[in-house]
Amino acid sequence: MYLNPKDWDEKLQRVKRSHNNSARANNLIAQKIATISEEILRLEAEATPYAPSRVFQTLEPSPFVGFLEFSKRVIERNRHSYAVGSLNRVRAVVSKVSTYLCGKEIPLDAVTVSWLKDYESYLKGELGNKVNTVGANLKVIRKVLNDALDEGLIAQNPFDRFSIRSEPSDIEYLTEEELEAFINVPLPEGSRQAQHRDLYVFACFAGGIRISDLLKMQWKNYDGERIRLITSKTSEPLSIRLPSVAQEIVERQGAHRELSEYIFGLLSGDLELGDKSAVHLAVVRQTALINKNLKQIAKLAGIDKNIHFHTSRHTWATRALRKGMRIEHVSKLLTHQSIKTTQIYAKIVNADLDEAMNVFN
């Protein structure tokens, strides 16, 4: 609204009666002040810090952006940078929130501490999710809200005042005796089971490489004594000098070695590594079959544990620490982002040592 300064009453903060539309103009100003006052009261009632600029957003409201809509925007934005598995997990979390909301949209700033507590209760009570599953869901929501904060769509992330809980997971791994028994189970030479066991034992000796990386490993990644690759999950360069057991397993994989061929030959030769969706699906299918065979081999070995391929990673880590490898080196080879993640294996080894001391009782 434009006004000649001579028509403005500075003391009373209103348009002078001498102006033709003074009543209408003063009424408009009063409405705007009332709107601002209501917004201040609402924000003060939340008892959380807010930017002054947020008060004035009520005068010219920005386009409504809901949590579900913005979450989909985050997924689309990271479609090429996230691994397919990670994207699918984010989609699953957003789908869960949508179900909780009965498909109805909510404003981003409606995701408050109170809302998070209610949703946490829903995940535990209604869905029966365990503590770490709930935590994984909440971490995705936190990521979405952090992005919204960066874009100025919310004034504060409620996770600044809300803690995500976690508890130690039960880690299955093979002891030296169990690994020996696992290796010595008689299996038909060249059988699929024998091939899957080779893959598992290789990981137990070669740095606990993840199955997705092992399946995609090509002959160009092997120079006769060392494996070099870029890990799928963390995009970290990895160089591992193979111990003799792991080298023998690689050498058994055949004499015909095209550089682009997969070393373990469990993925189709015409699978393009650039096609992330196709690779992810192929790895998931192979992993399911491998895990099924590993459980059968463990049973034949008399091992009463829930064995799946990821336990090879745990097995290598605990073995490495027992053999005196420094935890920093273990963490590096596991491509952990933080050494805190690796320390869980140190706790397992220390607990085993404490148990061993019982011989003195």
N, C-alpha and C positions, 0 to 999 in steps of 0.2 A: 504494500500500500504506500503510495507516494503522497507526501503532504508538504505544503509550504510551511517553513518554520514559524511564520507569524500565526498559523492556526494551531500551534501546539502549546499546551500549558505544561511547562517544565515542572512546576511545583506539584501539580495534581496528577501529572503523568497521564493526561487524557487530551482528546481533541477539543478545542474550544467550540462553544456553541455557535460562534460566528461562521463555522464551516457548514456548508450546505448539508453534508451527510454525517454530521457529528454523532448523532444517536447511533446510527448503524456502525460507524467506525469504532466508537467506544464499546459497543456491545461485542464486536468482533475481538477487540483487544481483551475484554473481560473473559471471553470464552477461552482464548489462548492461554491466559494466565491461569485459569481454572484447570485447564488440561495439564499444564506444567506442574501445578501444585499437586494434583492427583498422582502424577508420575513420581514426583519426589516422595510423597507419602508411601507409595507402593514399594519403591526401592529402599527406603529407610526401613520399612517393615521386614524386608528380607535380611536386614542386618549384615549385608555383604558390601564390600567396596564396589563402587561403580564410577565410571568416567562421567564428568559433567556433560559431555557431549551426548551421552545416552539419553539425558532428560529431554533434550531438544529433538530427538528422533521422533518423539510423539507428535510434533508439529507437522513434520513431513515424513510420515512413515515410509521406511524402505520396503521394497517388495518382500512379501512374506517368504521366508525360507524355512521349510520344515526339516526336522531331524532325518526322516527317511529319505527325503529328496536330496539333502546334502550328502548323506551317506553314499547314495548311488553315484553322486558326483565324484566323491573321493575314490570310489571303486573304479570308475571310468578313467579318472586321471592317472591312476597307478596301474592301469591294465597292462602296460608294457614293461614296467619296472618291477612289479611283484611277480614272484613265482606263481604258477597256476594254482598250486595247493594253497598258498597263502591267500590268493584272491578268493578261492572257494570258501575258505574259513571265514573271511570277512563277510562274504555274501550270506553265509549260514547264520552269522551273528545278527546281521541286519534283518534277515528273515524272522529270526526269533523275536526281535524287538517289534517287528510289524505284527506278529501274531499276538504278542502281549497287548499291543495297542488296538487290536481288532482291526488292523488295516487303516486306522485313522491317523492322520498326520498331527504332529505336535510341534510347536515352535522350538527352535534350538535352545532358547534360554529357559524353556520349561523343563529341561533336563537339569534339575537341581539336585542338591544333596539328598533331599527328601525323596525325590523321584528315584534316585539311584538306590537308596535303601529299600524302597518298595520293590524295585526290579530285582535286586539281589535276593530278597525274600522269595519272590516268585520263582527264580531260577532254582533255589534250594528246595522250596516247599512243593510247588506245583510240578516242576520238571524233575526234581530229584537229582539235580546236578551236584557233583562233588565240588569241594572248595577250589581246587585248581582249575576245574572246568569253568566255574563261575568267574574266577579271576581272569581266565583267557578271554571270556566274553566281554568283561568290563574293560580290558585293555584295548579292545577294538573300539569300544565306545569312547574311551579316553582319547584315542588317536583321532577320531572324527571330530571331537570337540576341540582338540588342539589345533586342527586345521581351521575350524570355524573361528577360533580365537585369532589365529594369524591373519585371517581375512577380515577381522573386525566385525564379525556377525554376532559375537557375544562379547560381553565385557570381562568375563572371568570364567575359567574352567572349574566346575564344581569339584573336580578331582583334586584340586588344591587343598580341599578340606574333607576329602573322602579317601580312605585307605583301601587298597585292594589286598585282600588276604590271600595267603598261600600256605601250603604245608608241604613238608618233604615228601617226595614220591618214593614208592618202593622201587628200588632199582634191582632188577634181576641181572645176574652175570654168572659166568662159569668160573669155578675155581680151576687151578692147574690140573687137579685130578679129574674134574668133570670134563674139561676141555680135552684131555688125553683120551678119556673114555669115548667122547663124542667123535674124535678123529678115528678111533680104532673100531668103530661099528662096521662090520662087514657089509659092503654094498656092492651091487653089480657094477663092474667097471664100465664107465661111459654112460651110466644111467643118469636120468634127470636128478635123482636124489643125490648121487655122488657129485654131480655138477654144482648143485645148490650148496652142498656141504663145503666144497672147495671155496665157493664164494664167501661163505660165512667164516671159515677158518682163515682165509686171506685177510679179511677185515680184522680178525682177532690178533693178527701179527703185523698188519700194515696200517697202524694209526687209527683204526676204527672208522675207516672211510664210510660215509653214508651209502646206502644201497643205490640211491638215485645216481650218485657219482660213479659207483662201480659199474653199474649196468651200462652207462654211457661212455665208459672208458675205452678209448681206441688205441690201436697199436702205436700211433704217433705220440701217445702220452707215456710210452715206455721206452727207455734207452738201453735196456739190458740189465740195469741194476737200480734204476730209480723211476718213480712215477711222478709226473708233473701234470697238474691240471688246475682248472679254476673251479672251485666248488659251486654247486648250484644254489645252495641256501644262502651263503654269505658272500659269494663272488670273490672269495679270498684265494690268492694263488697258493697252491700247496705243492711242496716238493718232498717226497718221502723216499729215503734209501731203504730198499726192501731187504728184510732179513732173509736168510736162506729158505725157510719154509715158504714164505710168500713168493719168492723167486721161482721155486720149483712148481708152485701151483700155476703161475703165469706161463712157464715154459711148457706145461702140459696142455695148453690150450690149442695146440696145433702148429704145423709148420708153415701153412699158407698165411702170410701176414701182410695184407694190404694195409697201408697206414690208416685208411679211413674205416677199416673194419673194427667192430666191437670185439675187445679182447675175449670176453666171456661168452659172446655169441648168443645171448639170451634175448636180444632185441632184434627186430627185423632189419636186414641189411639196407632196405630202402627207406628206413625211417629217417626223416630229416630232423636234425637236432634244432633247426631254427623254428620248427613248428611246435611251439610250447605245449599246446593243448594235446596234440597227438603223442608227444613224448611223455607228458604227464600221465595220460591214460595207459600207455604201454607200460610205464614203470609201476603204476598202481596194480595192474593185472599181474605182472610178473612177481611183484612183492607178495601178493596174496598167495600165489602158488608156492613161492619159496618158503613163506612162513608155515604153510601147511606141511611141507616136507620136513622142515627143521623140527617141528613138533614131533613128528613121527620118529625121526632119528634120535632126538633127545629121549624119547620113551624107550627106544631100543637100547640106549646107553644107560638106562636106569636113572636118568636125571629127572627129578620131580620138581621142575621149575617151568614157569610160563616162558618158554623160549620163542623168540621171534628175532628177526634180523637185527633190530636195533640193540639187542643185548650183546651183540658182537662189539659194539662201540663201548658199552659199559665194561665188557670183559677186557678189552685192550687197555682201557684207562686204569682199571684197578691193577692189572698185571704190570703195567708200566711203572706205576708208583711203587709197587712192591719190589720191583727190580732196581729201584733207586733213581729212576728218571726224575729230574726236577719238575715240580708242578708247573712252572712257567713253560717248559718244553711240551709237557702234556697238553696244556691249554692251547698252545700254538698249533700243535698237530691236529687237535680236535676242532680248530678254527672257532673257538669260543670268543665271543666279543668281550667277555669279562672273566677274569680269573676266579671270581666268586662262583661262577657256574661250575668250574672244575673242582672247587674245594669240596663238593659233595663226595667225590671219589676219595679224597684224602681222609674224610671222616669215616668212610667205609673201611679203608685200610687200617686206620687207627683203631677202630672198633674191633677188627680182626686181631690186631696185636694185643689189645686188652684181653680178648678172649683166650689168646694163646698163653697169656701169663697165668691162667688158671691152673696150669700144670704144677705150679709151685704150691697150690693148695692141696 
